[in-house]
Amino acid sequence: MKEFKCIQKAENLPPEWDVLADNYFQQTIFLLHTEKYNPCQQRYYSCVEKGKLTSAAIVYSLRLDILTFIKVKSPIMMHIVGIPCSVSSPGIFGTREAIEDLKKYIYEIEKGFVLFLNLEEKPKTGTYASGSTLPTIVMSNIFNTWDDYLSSLRSDYRRRLKQISRPYNDLRLEKINCSDFTKEMYQQYLEVYKRSRGKLEKLTFDFFRRLPSEFILTVCYRSNQVIGWNIALSNKNKYYFFLGGIDYKQNKTYNTYLRLLSIIVKDGIEKKNNFIELGQTAEIPKLRMGGKPVPLYMEAHHSNFIFNNILRLFSNFLEYKRNLENTHPLKEGNE
């Protein structure tokens, strides 16, 4: 007998929740943070079988453009099963069978448009609309040192990376606490957000400034001016690129984005993480660093029968479509 429950506050999640979670972003400590600094009607679902938690899900609500990937204004209130910030982690986790049972329960309880984001398994075709969403780019860390990584690159890619990383007298990189996050940095985040193809939630200044101490803020300064930054997280066997910001006016001159991206790779290698997750945007430069695309999927349903049939009929317009270039930055035997 399966028992389903809706929990309204992260502080009331059972201890078993964190044991079942696949990663940090699904755990209570981070959900408490998103609830406080990115409130969007978060609620949490659980499936318990024979006294054991077998699946769990995070749901939040936002008004978004349903046709975001083809840049058509189509605002609609969505109930999103996902992490309430822009990460590639799925919002539902647990055993395969229990995940399917919990999905059906959520569809029954949540009225209106329900969207499951970043599913790791391709949904079965049937009563729900489904398709691909942005892939996440993951790099396997098979290198002992940064120099090992550089020597494993094909000559064109190694030359390009050295060009990106070349020093300037007035540039410096510094790691600081997220509590030192500034308004200037936040404006650079907003510039990145405005250019994003698949906009979800716009995060607040305090969301960044109040991040838990596990997060690492790396800032690129030109003299004393911030020209770019990113935030990363090392957890279990993965090093995650979380979020970042750029002064686009100076990006071309100093290769700021690519410079900071290379620092993510370097830090992940030096921390001996097995995998470096580079995230779901700017796929091409991440592939040229040695990352590989990991496909992710979405599934959607509307509680109204007519709207649901329309959704299924036009599900092809919901999904992300892009042919990624076939890069081979690593020498044979290092891929």
URZI-V646844 format. One record per residue. SS is DSSP state (2 for helix, 1 for strand, 0 for the rest). OMEGA is omega in degrees with one decimal (* if undefined). D_FIRST is the distance of its C-alpha to the first C-alpha in Angstrom with 2 decimals. Layout:
# URZI-V646844
[[SS OMEGA D_FIRST] [SS OMEGA D_FIRST]]
This chain:
# URZI-V646844
[[0 179.7 0.00] [1 178.0 3.81] [1 -179.9 6.58] [1 -178.1 9.99] [1 172.1 13.30] [1 -178.5 16.97] [1 -171.1 19.43] [0 -176.0 23.06] [0 179.2 25.02] [2 -179.8 25.09] [2 -179.6 26.28] [2 178.3 22.90] [0 -179.6 20.94] [0 178.7 19.31] [0 -178.1 21.28] [2 -179.7 18.57] [2 -177.7 19.34] [2 177.3 22.75] [2 -178.7 21.62] [2 -175.1 19.37] [0 179.8 22.18] [0 -175.4 24.49] [0 -175.5 27.63] [2 -173.8 29.52] [2 178.0 29.21] [2 -173.3 25.43] [0 -172.8 25.81] [2 -175.9 26.21] [2 -179.6 29.99] [2 178.8 30.68] [2 174.2 28.29] [2 179.1 30.11] [2 -178.6 33.34] [2 179.1 32.42] [2 -177.2 31.17] [2 -171.3 34.52] [2 172.4 36.90] [0 -175.9 35.29] [0 177.9 33.46] [0 176.6 31.87] [0 -179.5 29.13] [0 169.8 26.71] [1 -168.6 23.07] [1 -178.8 20.12] [1 177.7 16.52] [1 173.8 13.68] [1 -178.9 10.23] [1 178.5 8.52] [1 -178.3 6.09] [0 176.6 6.85] [0 -176.8 9.58] [1 175.7 11.08] [1 -176.4 12.31] [1 173.1 12.05] [1 -176.6 13.96] [1 -178.2 16.33] [1 177.1 18.99] [1 -179.4 22.30] [1 173.1 23.62] [1 -174.1 27.18] [1 178.2 29.57] [1 170.5 33.12] [1 -174.5 35.72] [1 173.1 36.62] [1 -176.3 38.59] [0 -178.4 36.24] [0 -172.7 38.98] [2 -173.8 39.73] [2 175.0 40.53] [2 171.4 43.28] [0 176.3 44.64] [0 178.2 44.32] [0 -175.8 43.94] [0 -173.2 40.77] [1 178.9 39.24] [1 176.2 35.85] [1 -179.9 33.20] [1 169.2 30.36] [1 -171.0 26.96] [1 172.0 26.92] [1 -175.0 24.06] [1 177.4 26.27] [0 -175.2 28.26] [0 170.0 30.63] [0 -170.2 33.72] [0 173.1 35.14] [0 -173.7 33.47] [0 -179.0 32.01] [0 175.6 28.69] [1 179.5 25.62] [0 177.4 23.70] [1 -175.6 20.26] [1 -178.6 19.29] [1 178.0 16.79] [0 -173.9 15.58] [2 -178.0 16.63] [2 -178.4 13.46] [2 175.9 11.70] [2 179.8 15.04] [2 178.4 15.05] [2 -178.8 11.71] [2 176.4 13.17] [2 179.9 16.49] [2 179.8 15.42] [2 179.4 13.97] [2 177.4 17.28] [2 179.4 19.29] [2 -173.4 17.93] [2 -175.6 18.62] [0 -178.4 21.84] [0 -178.4 24.69] [0 -175.1 27.61] [1 177.8 28.13] [1 -177.3 25.40] [1 172.8 26.62] [1 -177.6 24.84] [1 170.4 27.64] [1 174.5 28.46] [1 -176.4 25.61] [0 177.6 26.44] [0 -179.5 25.23] [0 -179.0 26.88] [0 175.2 24.64] [0 175.8 24.32] [0 -177.3 26.69] [0 -173.2 25.25] [0 -175.6 24.59] [0 171.1 25.23] [1 -179.0 28.56] [1 179.1 28.82] [1 -179.1 31.57] [1 167.6 33.09] [1 -177.3 33.72] [1 174.1 36.19] [1 170.5 35.85] [1 -177.5 36.03] [1 -175.8 38.92] [1 179.1 38.24] [1 174.8 40.97] [1 -179.1 40.51] [0 178.6 42.63] [0 -172.0 44.57] [0 177.6 47.61] [0 -177.3 48.99] [0 175.2 51.16] [2 179.1 52.11] [2 175.3 55.26] [2 179.1 53.24] [2 -179.6 51.36] [2 -178.6 54.65] [2 179.6 56.24] [2 -178.3 53.32] [1 171.1 53.91] [0 -168.1 56.14] [2 -178.8 59.50] [2 -178.4 59.06] [2 178.1 55.79] [2 177.8 57.19] [2 179.8 60.30] [2 -179.1 58.26] [2 177.1 56.14] [2 176.7 59.30] [2 178.8 60.81] [2 -171.8 57.79] [0 -175.0 57.91] [0 -174.8 61.68] [0 170.7 62.78] [0 -177.8 64.59] [0 -175.0 66.71] [0 178.9 65.17] [1 171.4 61.49] [1 176.4 59.21] [1 -176.8 55.52] [1 174.6 54.02] [1 -178.4 50.62] [1 177.9 50.02] [0 177.3 47.28] [2 177.2 45.19] [2 176.9 46.53] [2 175.9 49.85] [0 -172.2 48.53] [0 175.8 51.20] [2 177.8 51.67] [2 177.3 53.62] [2 -178.8 50.64] [2 177.7 48.42] [2 178.1 50.89] [2 172.7 50.67] [2 -178.9 46.87] [2 177.3 47.41] [2 176.8 49.85] [2 -179.1 47.26] [2 -178.9 44.68] [2 -177.0 47.20] [2 -175.9 47.74] [0 179.1 44.09] [0 -175.6 43.06] [0 -175.4 39.36] [0 168.7 39.53] [0 -177.4 36.42] [0 173.1 36.76] [0 -172.8 40.16] [0 -177.3 39.77] [0 175.6 41.90] [2 -178.4 44.65] [2 175.4 42.82] [2 -179.7 39.77] [2 -173.4 42.06] [2 -177.0 44.15] [0 178.8 41.24] [0 177.2 39.23] [0 -172.3 38.00] [0 179.5 40.59] [0 -175.7 38.86] [1 -174.4 40.21] [1 179.5 43.65] [1 177.4 46.15] [1 -175.5 48.98] [1 173.9 51.91] [1 -178.9 54.81] [1 165.0 58.01] [1 -166.1 61.29] [0 178.1 63.71] [0 -179.0 61.77] [1 177.0 60.03] [1 177.1 56.35] [1 176.5 56.17] [1 -178.6 52.56] [1 167.7 49.58] [1 179.3 46.05] [1 -178.5 43.13] [1 179.4 41.20] [1 172.7 38.47] [1 -177.9 38.13] [1 -177.5 34.62] [0 -175.2 33.38] [0 -177.5 34.97] [1 171.4 35.76] [1 -172.6 38.58] [1 162.3 37.73] [1 -173.4 40.26] [1 -178.4 38.82] [1 -179.8 41.34] [1 178.3 45.09] [1 -174.8 48.19] [1 165.1 51.57] [0 -172.4 55.07] [2 -179.3 55.56] [2 -177.6 59.32] [2 -175.5 59.72] [2 -177.2 56.95] [2 -178.7 59.23] [2 -171.6 61.98] [2 -177.9 59.89] [0 -170.8 56.90] [2 -177.4 54.80] [2 -177.6 51.41] [2 177.0 51.94] [2 180.0 53.49] [2 176.9 50.43] [2 178.3 48.10] [2 177.1 50.06] [2 175.5 49.62] [2 179.6 45.82] [2 -179.0 46.23] [2 -179.0 48.75] [2 178.5 46.68] [2 177.5 43.59] [2 -176.6 45.80] [2 177.8 47.47] [0 176.2 44.21] [0 173.8 43.12] [0 -179.6 39.86] [0 -178.2 38.52] [1 175.3 37.93] [1 -178.6 39.64] [1 -172.6 37.70] [1 173.6 40.33] [1 -167.2 38.20] [0 -178.5 38.08] [0 178.2 41.57] [0 -172.7 45.09] [2 -172.0 43.85] [2 179.1 47.32] [2 179.3 48.74] [2 174.8 45.53] [2 -179.7 45.70] [2 174.0 49.35] [0 -178.6 48.36] [0 177.9 46.40] [0 177.4 42.91] [1 179.3 40.76] [1 174.3 38.64] [1 -175.6 34.88] [1 175.5 33.45] [1 -171.7 30.86] [1 174.3 29.27] [1 174.9 28.26] [1 -174.7 26.01] [1 -179.4 26.56] [1 173.2 25.43] [1 -177.1 26.91] [0 175.9 25.19] [0 -174.5 28.40] [2 -177.5 28.49] [2 179.1 32.20] [2 -179.6 32.10] [2 177.7 29.21] [2 176.5 31.32] [2 179.3 34.29] [2 178.0 32.33] [2 -177.3 31.35] [2 -175.9 34.95] [0 -177.3 36.42] [2 179.0 33.86] [2 -179.4 36.69] [2 -178.3 38.48] [0 -168.0 35.63] [0 -179.2 35.58] [0 179.6 37.84] [0 173.6 40.53] [0 176.2 43.08] [0 -178.2 44.72] [0 -179.9 45.07] [0 -177.2 48.24] [0 -176.3 48.13] [0 175.1 49.26] [0 -175.6 50.14] [0 -177.0 51.27] [1 177.0 50.74] [0 179.1 53.05] [0 -177.3 51.83] [0 177.5 49.91] [0 -176.7 48.58] [0 * 46.01]]
